[in-house]
Amino acid sequence: MWSINIDSRAQRTIREMSINCLVDVYTVVDEGEIIDLDLYSDNVKFYRIADPVEYSFQNRLVNKIINHTFFYLNHKPLTSFVLSKKINYDIIFAHDLPSAYPALKIAKRLGAKIMYDVHDLYIETINQQFPLNSKGMKKIIYGFTIRVMRFLGRSFERKFVKHTSIIFAPTQSCLEYLEEAYEFDKGILFRNFPELKVVEKSSILKETLRLNENDSIVLYHGNLGRGRSLEFMVRSAKYFEKGNKLVIIGNGALEQELELISKEQNTTDQVYFMRSIEYNNLFKYVSGATLGIMLLESINKSKEYALANKITEYMACGVVPVLSNHVEHKRLVKDNNAGFIYEGSKHPEEFGAFINSCLKSPDQVREMSKVASNCYTTEFNWSKEKIHFIEPFNNLLNSIE
């Protein structure tokens, strides 16, 4: 339900499925978007449908309820579009929960099996669609609305889960949460790790931003949305030592707000912004950083249990992760001494001082960089992780044949 050009997990799973069978991909695309067909074999065929018309009401609260609870209203056209091809599919692969309603309808009509790839705990993210710091009557109305939306969403997901043959979860915490919430035992841990590749250190990031060779780059790349402490990061840059630069690569709702914060605190020579970079070119930019940040806010269970794929992308580039104190972060880097866990307060000056202290220990950073790269090479990569997808998929395919 979003651009496949920026979804590496979708690209990789499609390629793995196409090794042993034909794969038809139904993708909702913006007008003019071009899919890079060179990434796929001849066994993959794309069917495109224009963005479904969103149900639009003047009342923004009604819009949120419609768009994030009753998934089928926006995505219902996929059902008739797929069935109109008159192809008897054996397996329907539901790419996250927004695709689940048409997947369920199509599978029932065709007698097909369903695979469900969970990207995050979608129902838990509903509160992100509302102001997180509302007060008074608004807080009461939003709180009640979120509870109703979550109840309806969980009811639908519980029904959908009962009809699935395989469920893939991106972290151990998410898997345990889903198994307990919906009482099933068909879940499989399948983490979103990058392809195994050799990433050479590059100076292109510093050259593009015209930074000095001795400057240290603290990098965030990804969606510029809420729940990732981005405003906090930008405010913290005020307390960075002069040679330590914060670089933010990405697009999203907070773009203008973050740039405004930087201007207001006169840190435009400390904070640099770049638009999103295509995935295939991303690594040579990331490799120019020293530290890579991912600070999730515990605003819901989805954020609390997440493990962003950018963390292992940092590690692939020899960039040392600086992560929030969450269970999956500690499981990945703290247990391996492959990164820093920030356990301090939400005071910008404290995080700024923490970054400065990390960069004042170059020998420790270099050693962590080697450990992070080694962890990526030996374990946290697609070549190792894909077996968790390939085996259950092939077993399901063989059971149909």
PEWOQUI-V571947 format. One record per residue. N is the residue number from 1. PHI is phi as a letter, one per 30 degrees, with the letter a starting at -180 (NA if undefined). PSI is psi in radians with two decimals (999 if undefined). OMEGA is omega in whole degrees, -180 to 180 (none if undefined). Layout:
N & PHI & PSI & OMEGA
N & PHI & PSI & OMEGA
This chain:
1 & NA & 0.24 & 175
2 & b & 3.10 & -174
3 & d & 2.16 & 179
4 & d & -0.32 & -179
5 & d & -0.38 & -179
6 & c & 0.13 & -178
7 & c & 1.60 & -175
8 & d & -0.58 & 180
9 & d & -0.77 & 179
10 & d & -0.77 & -180
11 & e & -0.78 & -176
12 & d & -0.72 & -180
13 & d & -0.64 & 177
14 & d & -0.78 & -179
15 & d & -0.69 & 179
16 & d & -0.73 & 179
17 & d & -0.62 & -174
18 & d & -0.14 & 178
19 & d & -0.66 & -174
20 & c & 0.01 & 179
21 & a & 2.98 & 175
22 & d & 2.42 & -178
23 & b & 2.13 & 173
24 & c & 2.23 & -178
25 & c & 2.10 & 176
26 & c & 1.97 & -174
27 & b & 2.40 & 176
28 & c & 2.05 & -174
29 & b & 2.68 & 172
30 & d & 2.65 & 179
31 & d & 2.27 & 178
32 & j & -0.16 & 179
33 & d & 2.37 & -178
34 & c & 2.19 & 178
35 & d & 2.33 & -179
36 & d & 1.63 & -176
37 & d & -0.33 & -179
38 & d & -0.27 & -180
39 & d & -0.20 & -170
40 & b & 2.78 & 179
41 & d & 3.10 & 178
42 & d & -0.21 & 179
43 & d & -0.10 & -177
44 & c & 2.27 & 178
45 & b & 2.40 & -178
46 & c & 2.31 & 170
47 & c & 2.19 & -176
48 & c & 2.46 & 174
49 & b & 2.38 & 179
50 & d & 2.74 & 178
51 & e & 2.16 & 176
52 & e & 2.56 & 180
53 & d & 2.13 & 179
54 & d & 2.48 & 175
55 & d & 2.06 & -172
56 & c & 2.15 & 177
57 & b & 2.64 & 179
58 & d & -0.54 & 180
59 & d & 1.97 & -175
60 & d & -0.57 & 179
61 & d & -0.75 & 178
62 & d & -0.73 & 178
63 & e & -0.78 & -179
64 & d & -0.74 & 180
65 & d & -0.79 & -179
66 & d & -0.86 & -171
67 & d & -0.42 & -174
68 & c & 0.04 & 177
69 & c & -0.90 & -179
70 & c & 1.37 & -171
71 & e & -0.63 & -172
72 & d & -0.38 & -177
73 & d & -0.69 & 177
74 & d & -0.58 & -171
75 & c & 0.05 & 180
76 & e & -0.63 & -180
77 & e & -0.41 & 179
78 & d & -0.61 & -177
79 & d & -0.97 & -178
80 & d & -0.57 & -179
81 & d & -0.78 & 179
82 & d & -0.82 & -177
83 & d & -0.46 & 180
84 & d & -0.34 & 179
85 & d & -0.27 & 178
86 & h & 0.80 & 177
87 & c & 2.28 & -178
88 & d & 1.45 & -179
89 & d & 2.52 & 177
90 & c & -0.59 & -177
91 & b & 2.37 & 173
92 & c & 2.13 & -180
93 & c & 1.93 & -179
94 & d & 2.02 & -176
95 & c & 1.55 & -179
96 & i & 2.95 & -169
97 & d & -0.63 & 179
98 & e & -0.36 & 178
99 & c & -0.04 & -169
100 & d & -0.68 & -176
101 & d & -0.91 & 176
102 & d & -0.61 & 178
103 & d & -0.75 & -180
104 & d & -0.78 & -180
105 & d & -0.79 & -178
106 & d & -0.76 & -178
107 & d & -0.70 & 179
108 & d & -0.72 & -179
109 & d & -0.68 & -174
110 & c & -0.15 & -176
111 & i & 0.56 & -176
112 & c & 2.78 & 173
113 & d & 2.71 & -180
114 & b & 2.33 & 168
115 & c & 2.36 & -175
116 & c & 2.01 & 179
117 & c & 1.88 & -178
118 & d & 2.12 & 178
119 & c & -0.67 & 172
120 & a & 3.09 & 178
121 & d & 1.45 & -169
122 & e & -0.77 & -177
123 & d & -0.60 & 180
124 & d & -0.40 & -176
125 & d & -0.07 & -175
126 & e & -0.62 & -178
127 & d & -0.31 & 178
128 & d & -0.24 & -180
129 & d & -0.02 & -178
130 & b & 2.73 & 176
131 & e & 2.20 & -175
132 & d & -0.33 & -176
133 & c & 0.53 & 180
134 & d & 2.72 & -178
135 & b & 2.94 & 174
136 & i & -2.43 & -176
137 & d & -0.64 & 179
138 & d & -0.72 & -180
139 & d & -0.69 & 179
140 & d & -0.80 & -179
141 & d & -0.82 & -179
142 & d & -0.73 & -179
143 & d & -0.78 & 179
144 & d & -0.75 & -179
145 & d & -0.76 & 180
146 & d & -0.71 & 179
147 & d & -0.73 & 179
148 & d & -0.78 & -179
149 & d & -0.71 & 179
150 & d & -0.66 & 178
151 & d & -0.82 & -180
152 & d & -0.73 & 180
153 & d & -0.76 & 179
154 & d & -0.62 & 178
155 & d & -0.73 & 179
156 & d & -0.78 & -179
157 & d & -0.62 & 178
158 & d & -0.74 & 178
159 & d & -0.75 & -178
160 & d & -0.76 & -178
161 & e & -0.64 & -179
162 & d & -0.44 & -176
163 & c & 0.02 & -178
164 & c & 2.63 & 176
165 & c & -0.60 & -179
166 & b & 2.44 & 175
167 & b & 2.16 & 177
168 & c & 2.29 & 179
169 & c & 2.47 & -173
170 & d & -0.27 & 177
171 & b & 2.81 & 179
172 & d & -0.67 & -180
173 & d & -0.74 & 178
174 & d & -0.73 & 180
175 & d & -0.81 & -180
176 & d & -0.68 & 179
177 & d & -0.84 & -178
178 & d & -0.73 & -179
179 & d & -0.67 & 179
180 & d & -0.72 & -177
181 & d & -0.65 & -173
182 & c & 0.09 & 173
183 & h & 1.08 & 176
184 & b & 2.88 & -179
185 & b & 0.46 & -178
186 & c & 0.35 & -180
187 & d & 2.59 & -180
188 & b & 2.29 & 176
189 & d & 2.14 & -178
190 & b & 1.67 & -173
191 & d & 2.69 & -174
192 & c & 1.37 & -180
193 & c & 2.62 & -179
194 & d & 2.85 & 176
195 & e & 2.58 & 176
196 & d & 2.10 & -179
197 & a & 2.78 & 175
198 & c & 2.09 & -179
199 & c & 2.00 & 177
200 & d & 2.47 & 176
201 & d & 2.36 & -177
202 & b & 2.62 & 178
203 & c & 0.14 & -173
204 & d & -0.57 & 180
205 & d & -0.84 & 179
206 & d & -0.67 & 180
207 & d & -0.73 & -180
208 & d & -0.72 & -178
209 & c & -0.03 & 180
210 & h & 0.81 & 178
211 & c & 2.79 & 178
212 & d & 2.66 & -178
213 & e & -0.58 & -177
214 & d & -0.05 & 177
215 & d & 2.56 & 175
216 & c & 2.23 & -178
217 & c & 2.22 & 172
218 & c & 2.03 & -167
219 & c & 2.44 & 162
220 & b & 2.29 & 171
221 & b & 2.49 & -179
222 & k & -2.92 & -179
223 & d & 2.38 & 179
224 & c & 1.23 & -179
225 & b & 3.13 & -177
226 & d & 2.81 & 178
227 & j & 0.08 & -177
228 & b & 0.24 & 176
229 & h & 0.56 & -176
230 & d & -0.73 & 177
231 & d & -0.72 & 179
232 & d & -0.75 & 179
233 & e & -0.82 & -177
234 & d & -0.73 & 178
235 & d & -0.55 & -180
236 & d & -0.47 & -177
237 & d & -0.38 & 177
238 & e & -0.44 & -176
239 & c & 0.12 & 175
240 & d & 2.54 & 171
241 & d & 2.76 & -168
242 & e & -0.69 & -176
243 & d & 0.02 & 179
244 & c & 2.10 & -173
245 & c & 2.41 & 174
246 & c & 2.17 & 178
247 & c & 2.24 & -180
248 & c & 2.08 & 180
249 & c & 2.09 & 178
250 & l & 3.02 & 177
251 & b & 2.80 & 177
252 & l & -3.08 & -173
253 & d & -0.44 & -174
254 & c & 0.11 & -176
255 & e & -1.02 & -175
256 & d & -0.68 & -179
257 & d & -0.73 & -179
258 & d & -0.73 & 179
259 & d & -0.64 & 178
260 & d & -0.73 & 178
261 & e & -0.76 & -180
262 & d & -0.72 & 179
263 & d & -0.73 & -177
264 & d & -0.60 & -179
265 & c & 0.26 & 173
266 & h & 0.82 & 179
267 & c & 0.50 & -180
268 & d & -0.29 & 175
269 & c & 0.03 & 178
270 & c & -0.43 & -176
271 & c & 2.24 & -178
272 & b & 2.42 & -179
273 & c & 2.43 & 175
274 & b & 2.56 & 177
275 & d & 2.87 & 179
276 & e & 2.54 & -179
277 & c & 2.40 & 178
278 & e & 2.50 & -171
279 & e & -0.73 & -177
280 & d & -0.42 & 180
281 & c & -0.11 & -171
282 & d & -0.72 & -169
283 & d & -0.63 & -179
284 & d & -0.44 & 174
285 & d & -0.81 & -179
286 & e & -0.64 & -176
287 & d & -0.28 & 179
288 & d & -0.06 & -180
289 & c & 2.84 & 175
290 & c & -0.79 & 179
291 & b & 2.57 & 177
292 & b & 2.19 & -172
293 & c & 2.45 & 167
294 & b & 1.74 & -178
295 & c & 1.65 & 179
296 & d & 2.55 & 175
297 & c & 2.41 & -178
298 & d & 1.04 & -178
299 & d & -0.20 & 175
300 & a & 3.02 & -178
301 & d & -0.52 & 180
302 & d & -0.80 & 178
303 & d & -0.67 & -177
304 & d & -0.57 & -175
305 & c & 0.15 & -174
306 & d & 2.77 & 172
307 & b & 1.64 & -174
308 & d & 2.42 & -180
309 & d & -0.35 & 179
310 & d & -0.39 & -179
311 & d & -0.84 & 179
312 & d & -0.38 & 172
313 & d & -0.68 & 173
314 & e & -0.85 & -176
315 & d & -0.67 & 179
316 & d & -0.53 & -178
317 & c & 0.09 & -178
318 & i & 0.36 & 178
319 & c & 2.26 & -175
320 & d & 2.13 & -180
321 & d & 2.47 & 170
322 & c & 1.95 & -167
323 & b & 2.71 & 175
324 & d & 2.85 & -173
325 & d & 1.25 & -180
326 & c & 2.73 & -171
327 & e & -0.77 & -178
328 & d & -0.53 & 176
329 & d & -0.81 & -180
330 & d & -0.65 & 179
331 & d & -0.62 & -175
332 & d & -0.87 & -172
333 & c & -0.64 & -177
334 & d & -0.73 & -179
335 & d & -0.37 & -179
336 & c & 0.02 & -176
337 & h & 0.74 & -176
338 & c & 0.25 & -180
339 & l & 3.11 & -179
340 & c & 2.44 & 172
341 & c & 2.14 & 179
342 & d & 2.06 & -177
343 & c & 0.25 & -177
344 & d & -2.89 & -176
345 & d & -3.13 & 177
346 & c & 0.51 & 174
347 & c & 2.11 & -176
348 & e & -0.69 & -178
349 & d & -0.55 & 180
350 & d & -0.72 & 178
351 & d & -0.66 & 176
352 & e & -0.75 & 179
353 & d & -0.62 & 179
354 & d & -0.78 & 178
355 & d & -0.78 & 179
356 & e & -0.70 & -179
357 & d & -0.63 & 178
358 & d & -0.77 & -176
359 & d & -0.22 & 176
360 & d & -0.06 & 179
361 & c & 1.18 & -174
362 & e & -0.59 & 180
363 & d & -0.74 & 178
364 & d & -0.73 & 180
365 & d & -0.74 & 179
366 & d & -0.72 & 179
367 & d & -0.74 & 177
368 & d & -0.64 & 178
369 & d & -0.75 & 178
370 & d & -0.74 & 180
371 & d & -0.77 & 180
372 & d & -0.79 & 179
373 & d & -0.72 & -180
374 & d & -0.71 & 178
375 & d & -0.73 & 177
376 & d & -0.81 & -176
377 & d & -0.67 & -174
378 & c & -0.40 & -174
379 & b & -0.85 & -169
380 & d & 1.05 & 179
381 & b & 2.89 & -175
382 & d & -0.64 & -178
383 & e & -0.65 & 178
384 & d & -0.71 & -172
385 & d & -0.49 & -172
386 & d & -0.36 & 179
387 & d & -0.52 & 179
388 & d & -0.33 & 175
389 & c & -0.77 & -172
390 & d & -0.82 & -176
391 & d & -0.91 & 180
392 & d & -0.58 & 178
393 & d & -0.82 & 180
394 & d & -0.63 & 177
395 & d & -0.74 & 178
396 & d & -0.73 & 179
397 & d & -0.75 & -180
398 & d & -0.58 & 179
399 & d & -0.48 & 179
400 & d & -0.72 & 180
401 & d & 999 & none
